[in-house]
Amino acid sequence: MRTGTQYTGTVNRRNSLRVFTHSWPQNWHVIWYVVPVSPRAGAPQLEWSVEVERANTEHATYWVNVRNLTDFDAQFEMRYAIMNI
């Protein structure tokens, strides 16, 4: 397994952000997750979903939708884990 951070950003309070990342080999099993890096104790800060586009016969594009659940701007990292390497 290989892990890493693909993107670091900020999503404004009570707002959403959509990030895409492209040219991932289609035969890789990639898991995406979002982790807040601005501490704010007491409740969940972010929720996310992932959509996949098969760009061509060899590559995939991932669309990661991040939603801020708080009244504060939230910094986050968009991380990945490649399960079959």
PyMOL Python script that loads the backbone (N, CA, C, O; Angstrom):
from pymol import cmd

cmd.read_pdbstr("""\
ATOM      1  N   MET A   1       0.853  -1.183   0.000  1.00  0.00           N
ATOM      2  CA  MET A   1       0.000   0.000   0.000  1.00  0.00           C
ATOM      3  C   MET A   1       0.893   1.239   0.000  1.00  0.00           C
ATOM      4  O   MET A   1       1.936   1.280   0.652  1.00  0.00           O
ATOM      5  N   ARG A   2       0.453   2.241  -0.748  1.00  0.00           N
ATOM      6  CA  ARG A   2       1.148   3.529  -0.776  1.00  0.00           C
ATOM      7  C   ARG A   2       0.139   4.612  -0.418  1.00  0.00           C
ATOM      8  O   ARG A   2      -0.998   4.582  -0.888  1.00  0.00           O
ATOM      9  N   THR A   3       0.552   5.574   0.415  1.00  0.00           N
ATOM     10  CA  THR A   3      -0.335   6.665   0.822  1.00  0.00           C
ATOM     11  C   THR A   3       0.328   8.007   0.546  1.00  0.00           C
ATOM     12  O   THR A   3       1.544   8.089   0.374  1.00  0.00           O
ATOM     13  N   GLY A   4      -0.483   9.052   0.506  1.00  0.00           N
ATOM     14  CA  GLY A   4       0.059  10.386   0.298  1.00  0.00           C
ATOM     15  C   GLY A   4      -1.029  11.440   0.368  1.00  0.00           C
ATOM     16  O   GLY A   4      -2.207  11.137   0.554  1.00  0.00           O
ATOM     17  N   THR A   5      -0.607  12.680   0.216  1.00  0.00           N
ATOM     18  CA  THR A   5      -1.529  13.823   0.178  1.00  0.00           C
ATOM     19  C   THR A   5      -1.500  14.403  -1.220  1.00  0.00           C
ATOM     20  O   THR A   5      -0.436  14.762  -1.724  1.00  0.00           O
ATOM     21  N   GLN A   6      -2.656  14.497  -1.847  1.00  0.00           N
ATOM     22  CA  GLN A   6      -2.757  15.009  -3.210  1.00  0.00           C
ATOM     23  C   GLN A   6      -3.023  16.514  -3.237  1.00  0.00           C
ATOM     24  O   GLN A   6      -2.593  17.207  -4.159  1.00  0.00           O
ATOM     25  N   TYR A   7      -3.736  17.020  -2.220  1.00  0.00           N
ATOM     26  CA  TYR A   7      -4.180  18.416  -2.259  1.00  0.00           C
ATOM     27  C   TYR A   7      -4.345  18.926  -0.836  1.00  0.00           C
ATOM     28  O   TYR A   7      -4.793  18.191   0.044  1.00  0.00           O
ATOM     29  N   THR A   8      -3.985  20.177  -0.612  1.00  0.00           N
ATOM     30  CA  THR A   8      -4.221  20.863   0.657  1.00  0.00           C
ATOM     31  C   THR A   8      -4.957  22.155   0.340  1.00  0.00           C
ATOM     32  O   THR A   8      -4.551  22.902  -0.550  1.00  0.00           O
ATOM     33  N   GLY A   9      -6.040  22.423   1.066  1.00  0.00           N
ATOM     34  CA  GLY A   9      -6.811  23.614   0.765  1.00  0.00           C
ATOM     35  C   GLY A   9      -7.706  24.042   1.910  1.00  0.00           C
ATOM     36  O   GLY A   9      -7.622  23.521   3.022  1.00  0.00           O
ATOM     37  N   THR A  10      -8.560  24.999   1.613  1.00  0.00           N
ATOM     38  CA  THR A  10      -9.501  25.536   2.586  1.00  0.00           C
ATOM     39  C   THR A  10     -10.885  25.542   1.966  1.00  0.00           C
ATOM     40  O   THR A  10     -11.058  25.928   0.810  1.00  0.00           O
ATOM     41  N   VAL A  11     -11.862  25.115   2.735  1.00  0.00           N
ATOM     42  CA  VAL A  11     -13.251  25.225   2.301  1.00  0.00           C
ATOM     43  C   VAL A  11     -13.932  26.195   3.271  1.00  0.00           C
ATOM     44  O   VAL A  11     -13.879  26.020   4.488  1.00  0.00           O
ATOM     45  N   ASN A  12     -14.566  27.212   2.706  1.00  0.00           N
ATOM     46  CA  ASN A  12     -15.189  28.254   3.519  1.00  0.00           C
ATOM     47  C   ASN A  12     -16.341  27.708   4.355  1.00  0.00           C
ATOM     48  O   ASN A  12     -16.922  26.670   4.036  1.00  0.00           O
ATOM     49  N   ARG A  13     -16.657  28.416   5.414  1.00  0.00           N
ATOM     50  CA  ARG A  13     -17.721  27.989   6.338  1.00  0.00           C
ATOM     51  C   ARG A  13     -19.026  27.739   5.602  1.00  0.00           C
ATOM     52  O   ARG A  13     -19.436  28.506   4.730  1.00  0.00           O
ATOM     53  N   ARG A  14     -19.672  26.625   5.988  1.00  0.00           N
ATOM     54  CA  ARG A  14     -20.972  26.221   5.436  1.00  0.00           C
ATOM     55  C   ARG A  14     -20.988  26.214   3.910  1.00  0.00           C
ATOM     56  O   ARG A  14     -22.015  26.491   3.289  1.00  0.00           O
ATOM     57  N   ASN A  15     -19.841  25.895   3.313  1.00  0.00           N
ATOM     58  CA  ASN A  15     -19.716  25.881   1.857  1.00  0.00           C
ATOM     59  C   ASN A  15     -19.182  24.543   1.387  1.00  0.00           C
ATOM     60  O   ASN A  15     -18.827  23.685   2.195  1.00  0.00           O
ATOM     61  N   SER A  16     -19.128  24.369   0.078  1.00  0.00           N
ATOM     62  CA  SER A  16     -18.597  23.153  -0.520  1.00  0.00           C
ATOM     63  C   SER A  16     -17.516  23.504  -1.522  1.00  0.00           C
ATOM     64  O   SER A  16     -17.447  24.625  -2.026  1.00  0.00           O
ATOM     65  N   LEU A  17     -16.671  22.519  -1.798  1.00  0.00           N
ATOM     66  CA  LEU A  17     -15.573  22.671  -2.741  1.00  0.00           C
ATOM     67  C   LEU A  17     -15.440  21.358  -3.502  1.00  0.00           C
ATOM     68  O   LEU A  17     -15.584  20.280  -2.926  1.00  0.00           O
ATOM     69  N   ARG A  18     -15.167  21.454  -4.786  1.00  0.00           N
ATOM     70  CA  ARG A  18     -14.975  20.255  -5.601  1.00  0.00           C
ATOM     71  C   ARG A  18     -13.563  20.279  -6.171  1.00  0.00           C
ATOM     72  O   ARG A  18     -13.157  21.252  -6.805  1.00  0.00           O
ATOM     73  N   VAL A  19     -12.824  19.208  -5.942  1.00  0.00           N
ATOM     74  CA  VAL A  19     -11.440  19.097  -6.396  1.00  0.00           C
ATOM     75  C   VAL A  19     -11.341  17.879  -7.300  1.00  0.00           C
ATOM     76  O   VAL A  19     -11.911  16.832  -6.991  1.00  0.00           O
ATOM     77  N   PHE A  20     -10.619  18.003  -8.424  1.00  0.00           N
ATOM     78  CA  PHE A  20     -10.418  16.819  -9.259  1.00  0.00           C
ATOM     79  C   PHE A  20      -8.942  16.523  -9.376  1.00  0.00           C
ATOM     80  O   PHE A  20      -8.096  17.412  -9.275  1.00  0.00           O
ATOM     81  N   THR A  21      -8.654  15.262  -9.590  1.00  0.00           N
ATOM     82  CA  THR A  21      -7.293  14.804  -9.798  1.00  0.00           C
ATOM     83  C   THR A  21      -7.341  13.761 -10.908  1.00  0.00           C
ATOM     84  O   THR A  21      -8.177  12.858 -10.875  1.00  0.00           O
ATOM     85  N   HIS A  22      -6.459  13.879 -11.880  1.00  0.00           N
ATOM     86  CA  HIS A  22      -6.590  13.082 -13.107  1.00  0.00           C
ATOM     87  C   HIS A  22      -5.364  12.220 -13.389  1.00  0.00           C
ATOM     88  O   HIS A  22      -4.333  12.327 -12.725  1.00  0.00           O
ATOM     89  N   SER A  23      -5.511  11.377 -14.381  1.00  0.00           N
ATOM     90  CA  SER A  23      -4.453  10.531 -14.940  1.00  0.00           C
ATOM     91  C   SER A  23      -3.972   9.442 -13.982  1.00  0.00           C
ATOM     92  O   SER A  23      -2.798   9.075 -13.989  1.00  0.00           O
ATOM     93  N   TRP A  24      -4.884   8.933 -13.165  1.00  0.00           N
ATOM     94  CA  TRP A  24      -4.552   7.806 -12.295  1.00  0.00           C
ATOM     95  C   TRP A  24      -4.742   6.517 -13.086  1.00  0.00           C
ATOM     96  O   TRP A  24      -5.768   6.350 -13.746  1.00  0.00           O
ATOM     97  N   PRO A  25      -3.773   5.600 -13.035  1.00  0.00           N
ATOM     98  CA  PRO A  25      -3.926   4.342 -13.767  1.00  0.00           C
ATOM     99  C   PRO A  25      -5.225   3.627 -13.386  1.00  0.00           C
ATOM    100  O   PRO A  25      -5.551   3.501 -12.205  1.00  0.00           O
ATOM    101  N   GLN A  26      -5.946   3.173 -14.378  1.00  0.00           N
ATOM    102  CA  GLN A  26      -7.265   2.585 -14.145  1.00  0.00           C
ATOM    103  C   GLN A  26      -7.211   1.283 -13.362  1.00  0.00           C
ATOM    104  O   GLN A  26      -8.217   0.882 -12.776  1.00  0.00           O
ATOM    105  N   ASN A  27      -6.077   0.619 -13.335  1.00  0.00           N
ATOM    106  CA  ASN A  27      -5.987  -0.653 -12.613  1.00  0.00           C
ATOM    107  C   ASN A  27      -5.590  -0.489 -11.141  1.00  0.00           C
ATOM    108  O   ASN A  27      -5.512  -1.479 -10.413  1.00  0.00           O
ATOM    109  N   TRP A  28      -5.339   0.748 -10.695  1.00  0.00           N
ATOM    110  CA  TRP A  28      -5.045   0.990  -9.283  1.00  0.00           C
ATOM    111  C   TRP A  28      -6.347   1.067  -8.501  1.00  0.00           C
ATOM    112  O   TRP A  28      -7.336   1.619  -8.982  1.00  0.00           O
ATOM    113  N   HIS A  29      -6.343   0.519  -7.310  1.00  0.00           N
ATOM    114  CA  HIS A  29      -7.486   0.629  -6.392  1.00  0.00           C
ATOM    115  C   HIS A  29      -7.174   1.778  -5.436  1.00  0.00           C
ATOM    116  O   HIS A  29      -6.440   1.598  -4.464  1.00  0.00           O
ATOM    117  N   VAL A  30      -7.736   2.968  -5.714  1.00  0.00           N
ATOM    118  CA  VAL A  30      -7.415   4.178  -4.955  1.00  0.00           C
ATOM    119  C   VAL A  30      -8.576   4.530  -4.025  1.00  0.00           C
ATOM    120  O   VAL A  30      -9.729   4.600  -4.452  1.00  0.00           O
ATOM    121  N   ILE A  31      -8.255   4.748  -2.753  1.00  0.00           N
ATOM    122  CA  ILE A  31      -9.223   5.196  -1.750  1.00  0.00           C
ATOM    123  C   ILE A  31      -8.900   6.650  -1.427  1.00  0.00           C
ATOM    124  O   ILE A  31      -7.745   6.996  -1.179  1.00  0.00           O
ATOM    125  N   TRP A  32      -9.927   7.500  -1.430  1.00  0.00           N
ATOM    126  CA  TRP A  32      -9.762   8.926  -1.119  1.00  0.00           C
ATOM    127  C   TRP A  32     -10.401   9.242   0.218  1.00  0.00           C
ATOM    128  O   TRP A  32     -11.472   8.730   0.542  1.00  0.00           O
ATOM    129  N   TYR A  33      -9.742  10.087   0.991  1.00  0.00           N
ATOM    130  CA  TYR A  33     -10.319  10.548   2.249  1.00  0.00           C
ATOM    131  C   TYR A  33      -9.853  11.970   2.528  1.00  0.00           C
ATOM    132  O   TYR A  33      -8.810  12.404   2.039  1.00  0.00           O
ATOM    133  N   VAL A  34     -10.646  12.690   3.323  1.00  0.00           N
ATOM    134  CA  VAL A  34     -10.408  14.092   3.617  1.00  0.00           C
ATOM    135  C   VAL A  34     -10.245  14.244   5.126  1.00  0.00           C
ATOM    136  O   VAL A  34     -11.054  13.732   5.901  1.00  0.00           O
ATOM    137  N   VAL A  35      -9.189  14.954   5.538  1.00  0.00           N
ATOM    138  CA  VAL A  35      -8.889  15.128   6.948  1.00  0.00           C
ATOM    139  C   VAL A  35      -8.751  16.615   7.254  1.00  0.00           C
ATOM    140  O   VAL A  35      -7.930  17.286   6.629  1.00  0.00           O
ATOM    141  N   PRO A  36      -9.533  17.155   8.204  1.00  0.00           N
ATOM    142  CA  PRO A  36      -9.344  18.553   8.587  1.00  0.00           C
ATOM    143  C   PRO A  36      -8.011  18.725   9.311  1.00  0.00           C
ATOM    144  O   PRO A  36      -7.616  17.870  10.104  1.00  0.00           O
ATOM    145  N   VAL A  37      -7.326  19.821   9.039  1.00  0.00           N
ATOM    146  CA  VAL A  37      -6.064  20.107   9.721  1.00  0.00           C
ATOM    147  C   VAL A  37      -6.159  21.365  10.581  1.00  0.00           C
ATOM    148  O   VAL A  37      -5.175  21.756  11.209  1.00  0.00           O
ATOM    149  N   SER A  38      -7.319  21.997  10.617  1.00  0.00           N
ATOM    150  CA  SER A  38      -7.552  23.135  11.505  1.00  0.00           C
ATOM    151  C   SER A  38      -8.409  22.625  12.669  1.00  0.00           C
ATOM    152  O   SER A  38      -9.591  22.335  12.483  1.00  0.00           O
ATOM    153  N   PRO A  39      -7.822  22.512  13.870  1.00  0.00           N
ATOM    154  CA  PRO A  39      -8.544  21.936  15.011  1.00  0.00           C
ATOM    155  C   PRO A  39      -9.806  22.725  15.374  1.00  0.00           C
ATOM    156  O   PRO A  39      -9.808  23.956  15.382  1.00  0.00           O
ATOM    157  N   ARG A  40     -10.871  21.988  15.671  1.00  0.00           N
ATOM    158  CA  ARG A  40     -12.138  22.574  16.092  1.00  0.00           C
ATOM    159  C   ARG A  40     -12.901  21.451  16.789  1.00  0.00           C
ATOM    160  O   ARG A  40     -13.663  20.723  16.153  1.00  0.00           O
ATOM    161  N   ALA A  41     -12.693  21.315  18.090  1.00  0.00           N
ATOM    162  CA  ALA A  41     -13.267  20.200  18.847  1.00  0.00           C
ATOM    163  C   ALA A  41     -14.781  20.322  19.005  1.00  0.00           C
ATOM    164  O   ALA A  41     -15.334  21.422  18.996  1.00  0.00           O
ATOM    165  N   GLY A  42     -15.435  19.179  19.148  1.00  0.00           N
ATOM    166  CA  GLY A  42     -16.835  19.166  19.536  1.00  0.00           C
ATOM    167  C   GLY A  42     -17.818  18.587  18.548  1.00  0.00           C
ATOM    168  O   GLY A  42     -18.909  18.178  18.945  1.00  0.00           O
ATOM    169  N   ALA A  43     -17.471  18.537  17.270  1.00  0.00           N
ATOM    170  CA  ALA A  43     -18.421  18.024  16.276  1.00  0.00           C
ATOM    171  C   ALA A  43     -17.671  17.774  14.965  1.00  0.00           C
ATOM    172  O   ALA A  43     -16.572  18.295  14.773  1.00  0.00           O
ATOM    173  N   PRO A  44     -18.253  16.988  14.071  1.00  0.00           N
ATOM    174  CA  PRO A  44     -17.625  16.779  12.759  1.00  0.00           C
ATOM    175  C   PRO A  44     -17.472  18.106  12.018  1.00  0.00           C
ATOM    176  O   PRO A  44     -18.330  18.984  12.107  1.00  0.00           O
ATOM    177  N   GLN A  45     -16.375  18.235  11.291  1.00  0.00           N
ATOM    178  CA  GLN A  45     -16.112  19.457  10.536  1.00  0.00           C
ATOM    179  C   GLN A  45     -16.435  19.307   9.048  1.00  0.00           C
ATOM    180  O   GLN A  45     -16.971  20.224   8.425  1.00  0.00           O
ATOM    181  N   LEU A  46     -16.104  18.151   8.489  1.00  0.00           N
ATOM    182  CA  LEU A  46     -16.207  17.972   7.045  1.00  0.00           C
ATOM    183  C   LEU A  46     -16.918  16.672   6.712  1.00  0.00           C
ATOM    184  O   LEU A  46     -16.887  15.707   7.476  1.00  0.00           O
ATOM    185  N   GLU A  47     -17.559  16.675   5.550  1.00  0.00           N
ATOM    186  CA  GLU A  47     -18.007  15.432   4.948  1.00  0.00           C
ATOM    187  C   GLU A  47     -17.579  15.480   3.491  1.00  0.00           C
ATOM    188  O   GLU A  47     -17.414  16.556   2.917  1.00  0.00           O
ATOM    189  N   TRP A  48     -17.401  14.305   2.897  1.00  0.00           N
ATOM    190  CA  TRP A  48     -16.937  14.262   1.517  1.00  0.00           C
ATOM    191  C   TRP A  48     -17.524  13.071   0.781  1.00  0.00           C
ATOM    192  O   TRP A  48     -17.965  12.090   1.379  1.00  0.00           O
ATOM    193  N   SER A  49     -17.514  13.194  -0.522  1.00  0.00           N
ATOM    194  CA  SER A  49     -17.909  12.104  -1.406  1.00  0.00           C
ATOM    195  C   SER A  49     -16.941  12.089  -2.576  1.00  0.00           C
ATOM    196  O   SER A  49     -16.278  13.086  -2.862  1.00  0.00           O
ATOM    197  N   VAL A  50     -16.867  10.955  -3.245  1.00  0.00           N
ATOM    198  CA  VAL A  50     -15.943  10.792  -4.371  1.00  0.00           C
ATOM    199  C   VAL A  50     -16.723  10.285  -5.573  1.00  0.00           C
ATOM    200  O   VAL A  50     -17.550   9.381  -5.456  1.00  0.00           O
ATOM    201  N   GLU A  51     -16.451  10.876  -6.726  1.00  0.00           N
ATOM    202  CA  GLU A  51     -17.016  10.432  -7.994  1.00  0.00           C
ATOM    203  C   GLU A  51     -15.858  10.080  -8.922  1.00  0.00           C
ATOM    204  O   GLU A  51     -14.775  10.656  -8.816  1.00  0.00           O
ATOM    205  N   VAL A  52     -16.084   9.145  -9.821  1.00  0.00           N
ATOM    206  CA  VAL A  52     -15.016   8.660 -10.698  1.00  0.00           C
ATOM    207  C   VAL A  52     -15.438   8.801 -12.153  1.00  0.00           C
ATOM    208  O   VAL A  52     -16.569   8.492 -12.526  1.00  0.00           O
ATOM    209  N   GLU A  53     -14.499   9.276 -12.963  1.00  0.00           N
ATOM    210  CA  GLU A  53     -14.687   9.355 -14.412  1.00  0.00           C
ATOM    211  C   GLU A  53     -13.621   8.476 -15.061  1.00  0.00           C
ATOM    212  O   GLU A  53     -12.438   8.602 -14.746  1.00  0.00           O
ATOM    213  N   ARG A  54     -14.020   7.615 -15.935  1.00  0.00           N
ATOM    214  CA  ARG A  54     -13.063   6.828 -16.713  1.00  0.00           C
ATOM    215  C   ARG A  54     -12.662   7.685 -17.898  1.00  0.00           C
ATOM    216  O   ARG A  54     -13.374   7.725 -18.901  1.00  0.00           O
ATOM    217  N   ALA A  55     -11.537   8.368 -17.797  1.00  0.00           N
ATOM    218  CA  ALA A  55     -11.118   9.355 -18.786  1.00  0.00           C
ATOM    219  C   ALA A  55     -10.794   8.728 -20.142  1.00  0.00           C
ATOM    220  O   ALA A  55     -11.100   9.297 -21.190  1.00  0.00           O
ATOM    221  N   ASN A  56     -10.178   7.565 -20.107  1.00  0.00           N
ATOM    222  CA  ASN A  56      -9.867   6.816 -21.327  1.00  0.00           C
ATOM    223  C   ASN A  56      -9.649   5.364 -20.923  1.00  0.00           C
ATOM    224  O   ASN A  56      -9.957   4.994 -19.790  1.00  0.00           O
ATOM    225  N   THR A  57      -9.132   4.540 -21.813  1.00  0.00           N
ATOM    226  CA  THR A  57      -8.991   3.115 -21.492  1.00  0.00           C
ATOM    227  C   THR A  57      -7.926   2.846 -20.436  1.00  0.00           C
ATOM    228  O   THR A  57      -7.900   1.764 -19.849  1.00  0.00           O
ATOM    229  N   GLU A  58      -7.052   3.809 -20.187  1.00  0.00           N
ATOM    230  CA  GLU A  58      -5.940   3.581 -19.262  1.00  0.00           C
ATOM    231  C   GLU A  58      -5.980   4.412 -17.984  1.00  0.00           C
ATOM    232  O   GLU A  58      -5.243   4.107 -17.046  1.00  0.00           O
ATOM    233  N   HIS A  59      -6.815   5.454 -17.914  1.00  0.00           N
ATOM    234  CA  HIS A  59      -6.759   6.383 -16.785  1.00  0.00           C
ATOM    235  C   HIS A  59      -8.139   6.734 -16.225  1.00  0.00           C
ATOM    236  O   HIS A  59      -9.158   6.679 -16.913  1.00  0.00           O
ATOM    237  N   ALA A  60      -8.116   7.098 -14.939  1.00  0.00           N
ATOM    238  CA  ALA A  60      -9.324   7.554 -14.250  1.00  0.00           C
ATOM    239  C   ALA A  60      -9.094   8.952 -13.688  1.00  0.00           C
ATOM    240  O   ALA A  60      -7.973   9.334 -13.354  1.00  0.00           O
ATOM    241  N   THR A  61     -10.184   9.699 -13.593  1.00  0.00           N
ATOM    242  CA  THR A  61     -10.195  10.999 -12.933  1.00  0.00           C
ATOM    243  C   THR A  61     -11.115  10.886 -11.726  1.00  0.00           C
ATOM    244  O   THR A  61     -12.211  10.332 -11.823  1.00  0.00           O
ATOM    245  N   TYR A  62     -10.672  11.406 -10.599  1.00  0.00           N
ATOM    246  CA  TYR A  62     -11.469  11.389  -9.379  1.00  0.00           C
ATOM    247  C   TYR A  62     -11.911  12.804  -9.055  1.00  0.00           C
ATOM    248  O   TYR A  62     -11.121  13.745  -9.135  1.00  0.00           O
ATOM    249  N   TRP A  63     -13.167  12.950  -8.693  1.00  0.00           N
ATOM    250  CA  TRP A  63     -13.761  14.219  -8.275  1.00  0.00           C
ATOM    251  C   TRP A  63     -14.110  14.077  -6.803  1.00  0.00           C
ATOM    252  O   TRP A  63     -14.942  13.245  -6.441  1.00  0.00           O
ATOM    253  N   VAL A  64     -13.481  14.882  -5.949  1.00  0.00           N
ATOM    254  CA  VAL A  64     -13.706  14.812  -4.507  1.00  0.00           C
ATOM    255  C   VAL A  64     -14.490  16.061  -4.092  1.00  0.00           C
ATOM    256  O   VAL A  64     -14.028  17.188  -4.263  1.00  0.00           O
ATOM    257  N   ASN A  65     -15.679  15.834  -3.546  1.00  0.00           N
ATOM    258  CA  ASN A  65     -16.557  16.905  -3.102  1.00  0.00           C
ATOM    259  C   ASN A  65     -16.433  17.032  -1.586  1.00  0.00           C
ATOM    260  O   ASN A  65     -16.691  16.074  -0.858  1.00  0.00           O
ATOM    261  N   VAL A  66     -16.039  18.216  -1.111  1.00  0.00           N
ATOM    262  CA  VAL A  66     -15.809  18.447   0.314  1.00  0.00           C
ATOM    263  C   VAL A  66     -16.813  19.488   0.800  1.00  0.00           C
ATOM    264  O   VAL A  66     -16.954  20.552   0.196  1.00  0.00           O
ATOM    265  N   ARG A  67     -17.510  19.177   1.894  1.00  0.00           N
ATOM    266  CA  ARG A  67     -18.502  20.095   2.464  1.00  0.00           C
ATOM    267  C   ARG A  67     -18.114  20.450   3.888  1.00  0.00           C
ATOM    268  O   ARG A  67     -17.882  19.568   4.714  1.00  0.00           O
ATOM    269  N   ASN A  68     -18.043  21.749   4.173  1.00  0.00           N
ATOM    270  CA  ASN A  68     -17.726  22.248   5.516  1.00  0.00           C
ATOM    271  C   ASN A  68     -19.021  22.319   6.323  1.00  0.00           C
ATOM    272  O   ASN A  68     -19.973  22.983   5.914  1.00  0.00           O
ATOM    273  N   LEU A  69     -19.058  21.646   7.451  1.00  0.00           N
ATOM    274  CA  LEU A  69     -20.248  21.586   8.297  1.00  0.00           C
ATOM    275  C   LEU A  69     -20.249  22.637   9.395  1.00  0.00           C
ATOM    276  O   LEU A  69     -21.191  22.694  10.186  1.00  0.00           O
ATOM    277  N   THR A  70     -19.220  23.468   9.462  1.00  0.00           N
ATOM    278  CA  THR A  70     -19.055  24.392  10.584  1.00  0.00           C
ATOM    279  C   THR A  70     -19.273  25.847  10.162  1.00  0.00           C
ATOM    280  O   THR A  70     -19.464  26.155   8.986  1.00  0.00           O
ATOM    281  N   ASP A  71     -19.237  26.717  11.153  1.00  0.00           N
ATOM    282  CA  ASP A  71     -19.329  28.161  10.923  1.00  0.00           C
ATOM    283  C   ASP A  71     -17.950  28.812  10.810  1.00  0.00           C
ATOM    284  O   ASP A  71     -17.828  30.031  10.928  1.00  0.00           O
ATOM    285  N   PHE A  72     -16.922  28.008  10.583  1.00  0.00           N
ATOM    286  CA  PHE A  72     -15.556  28.493  10.469  1.00  0.00           C
ATOM    287  C   PHE A  72     -14.931  27.928   9.193  1.00  0.00           C
ATOM    288  O   PHE A  72     -15.265  26.819   8.775  1.00  0.00           O
ATOM    289  N   ASP A  73     -14.026  28.687   8.576  1.00  0.00           N
ATOM    290  CA  ASP A  73     -13.283  28.156   7.433  1.00  0.00           C
ATOM    291  C   ASP A  73     -12.463  26.960   7.918  1.00  0.00           C
ATOM    292  O   ASP A  73     -11.892  27.000   9.008  1.00  0.00           O
ATOM    293  N   ALA A  74     -12.404  25.904   7.115  1.00  0.00           N
ATOM    294  CA  ALA A  74     -11.702  24.680   7.513  1.00  0.00           C
ATOM    295  C   ALA A  74     -10.603  24.349   6.522  1.00  0.00           C
ATOM    296  O   ALA A  74     -10.857  24.218   5.325  1.00  0.00           O
ATOM    297  N   GLN A  75      -9.394  24.214   7.013  1.00  0.00           N
ATOM    298  CA  GLN A  75      -8.285  23.739   6.201  1.00  0.00           C
ATOM    299  C   GLN A  75      -8.308  22.220   6.234  1.00  0.00           C
ATOM    300  O   GLN A  75      -8.655  21.609   7.245  1.00  0.00           O
ATOM    301  N   PHE A  76      -7.930  21.617   5.102  1.00  0.00           N
ATOM    302  CA  PHE A  76      -7.987  20.156   5.029  1.00  0.00           C
ATOM    303  C   PHE A  76      -6.929  19.621   4.088  1.00  0.00           C
ATOM    304  O   PHE A  76      -6.361  20.347   3.273  1.00  0.00           O
ATOM    305  N   GLU A  77      -6.679  18.313   4.225  1.00  0.00           N
ATOM    306  CA  GLU A  77      -5.845  17.584   3.291  1.00  0.00           C
ATOM    307  C   GLU A  77      -6.690  16.535   2.601  1.00  0.00           C
ATOM    308  O   GLU A  77      -7.494  15.856   3.240  1.00  0.00           O
ATOM    309  N   MET A  78      -6.512  16.403   1.308  1.00  0.00           N
ATOM    310  CA  MET A  78      -7.156  15.352   0.532  1.00  0.00           C
ATOM    311  C   MET A  78      -6.101  14.267   0.337  1.00  0.00           C
ATOM    312  O   MET A  78      -5.130  14.450  -0.397  1.00  0.00           O
ATOM    313  N   ARG A  79      -6.312  13.136   1.007  1.00  0.00           N
ATOM    314  CA  ARG A  79      -5.322  12.070   1.033  1.00  0.00           C
ATOM    315  C   ARG A  79      -5.790  10.853   0.250  1.00  0.00           C
ATOM    316  O   ARG A  79      -6.984  10.669   0.014  1.00  0.00           O
ATOM    317  N   TYR A  80      -4.837  10.033  -0.145  1.00  0.00           N
ATOM    318  CA  TYR A  80      -5.160   8.825  -0.896  1.00  0.00           C
ATOM    319  C   TYR A  80      -4.398   7.637  -0.333  1.00  0.00           C
ATOM    320  O   TYR A  80      -3.358   7.779   0.310  1.00  0.00           O
ATOM    321  N   ALA A  81      -4.944   6.476  -0.593  1.00  0.00           N
ATOM    322  CA  ALA A  81      -4.261   5.207  -0.325  1.00  0.00           C
ATOM    323  C   ALA A  81      -4.451   4.327  -1.565  1.00  0.00           C
ATOM    324  O   ALA A  81      -5.575   4.086  -2.005  1.00  0.00           O
ATOM    325  N   ILE A  82      -3.347   3.861  -2.109  1.00  0.00           N
ATOM    326  CA  ILE A  82      -3.394   2.945  -3.256  1.00  0.00           C
ATOM    327  C   ILE A  82      -3.227   1.548  -2.671  1.00  0.00           C
ATOM    328  O   ILE A  82      -2.182   1.205  -2.119  1.00  0.00           O
ATOM    329  N   MET A  83      -4.272   0.761  -2.805  1.00  0.00           N
ATOM    330  CA  MET A  83      -4.342  -0.509  -2.094  1.00  0.00           C
ATOM    331  C   MET A  83      -3.624  -1.656  -2.781  1.00  0.00           C
ATOM    332  O   MET A  83      -3.225  -2.610  -2.113  1.00  0.00           O
ATOM    333  N   ASN A  84      -3.446  -1.594  -4.087  1.00  0.00           N
ATOM    334  CA  ASN A  84      -2.915  -2.773  -4.783  1.00  0.00           C
ATOM    335  C   ASN A  84      -1.530  -2.545  -5.384  1.00  0.00           C
ATOM    336  O   ASN A  84      -1.219  -3.096  -6.440  1.00  0.00           O
ATOM    337  N   ILE A  85      -0.714  -1.757  -4.738  1.00  0.00           N
ATOM    338  CA  ILE A  85       0.683  -1.569  -5.213  1.00  0.00           C
ATOM    339  C   ILE A  85       1.607  -2.262  -4.237  1.00  0.00           C
ATOM    340  O   ILE A  85       2.824  -2.245  -4.421  1.00  0.00           O
TER     341      ILE A  85
END
""", "prot")
cmd.dss("prot")
cmd.show_as("cartoon", "prot")
cmd.util.cbc("prot")
cmd.orient("prot")
